[in-house]
Amino acid sequence: MIRPGSIVRPTAGQDQDRYFVVQSVEGCWVQLSDGRKRKLEHPKRKKLCHIQETGAVLEAAVTTNKQLRKALNSLGFVRDTREVMLEKG
């Protein structure tokens, strides 16, 4: 069950290589942030059918982009940008 705080990965679109935290769930839509490209102030809006749940949930309240990046990094949900550059390369 996807709920606020769930860590998800998009299955469609240009952000499918990244991991996000669900900020809110509104019907069949969710708002996602990662603290880097999609900040807490400007979340990405995605349909539920286009995201994959990882099973991990952030239990602590995250109020800044830095805290969000640290939380994702500490759980191992940050993909190294150098790998992405080499694949596109």
C-alpha positions as a printed Julia matrix, in Angstrom:
89×3 Matrix{Float64}:
  0.0    0.0     0.0
  1.47   3.31   -1.06
  1.15   6.03    1.55
  2.99   9.25    2.43
  6.58   8.37    3.32
  6.74   5.34    1.0
  9.84   5.09   -1.19
  8.91   4.41   -4.81
 10.48   4.22   -8.25
  8.73   5.49  -11.41
  8.24   2.88  -14.13
  7.59   5.42  -16.89
  9.0    8.78  -17.85
 12.38  10.47  -17.67
 12.72   9.96  -13.9
 12.58   6.15  -13.93
 16.22   5.84  -12.8
 15.6    7.68   -9.53
 13.96   6.94   -6.19
 11.36   9.25   -4.66
  9.44   9.66   -1.42
  5.66   9.98   -1.62
  4.52  13.29   -0.16
  0.79  12.83   -0.62
 -1.76  10.54   -2.26
 -4.76  12.13   -3.99
 -7.04   9.54   -5.57
 -5.04   7.9    -8.38
 -2.27  10.53   -8.22
  0.77  10.85   -5.94
  3.2   13.7    -5.36
  6.88  12.67   -5.3
 10.07  14.38   -4.1
 13.72  13.32   -4.02
 15.34  16.46   -2.58
 17.54  16.99   -5.66
 15.77  17.39   -8.97
 12.29  17.36   -7.44
 12.39  19.45   -4.29
  9.8   19.41   -1.51
  8.52  22.79   -2.73
  7.86  21.49   -6.28
  6.96  17.77   -6.17
  6.45  15.6    -9.24
  2.85  14.52   -9.86
  2.54  10.92  -11.1
 -0.23   8.39  -11.56
 -0.22   5.39   -9.23
 -0.04   2.99  -12.18
  3.31   4.52  -13.22
  5.19   3.92   -9.96
  6.62   0.81   -8.33
  6.7    0.42   -4.56
 10.01  -0.6    -2.99
  8.51  -1.7     0.32
 10.53   0.82    2.34
  8.91   3.67    4.27
 10.43   6.78    5.85
  8.99   6.9     9.36
 10.68  10.15   10.44
  9.21  13.48    9.42
 11.33  15.11    6.71
 11.06  18.89    6.53
 14.03  19.94    4.37
 15.5   18.78    1.08
 18.8   18.02    2.8
 17.07  15.71    5.32
 15.25  13.98    2.47
 18.49  13.38    0.52
 20.22  12.08    3.66
 17.33   9.73    4.47
 17.27   8.27    0.93
 21.06   7.95    0.9
 21.22   6.24    4.3
 18.7    3.64    3.12
 20.68   3.03   -0.09
 18.1    4.49   -2.47
 20.35   6.9    -4.37
 21.7    5.88   -7.73
 25.19   7.1    -8.5
 24.97   9.75  -11.24
 28.29   8.56  -12.7
 26.64   5.22  -13.58
 23.87   7.01  -15.43
 26.39   9.15  -17.34
 28.35   6.03  -18.39
 25.18   4.28  -19.61
 24.11   7.28  -21.71
 27.66   7.93  -22.73
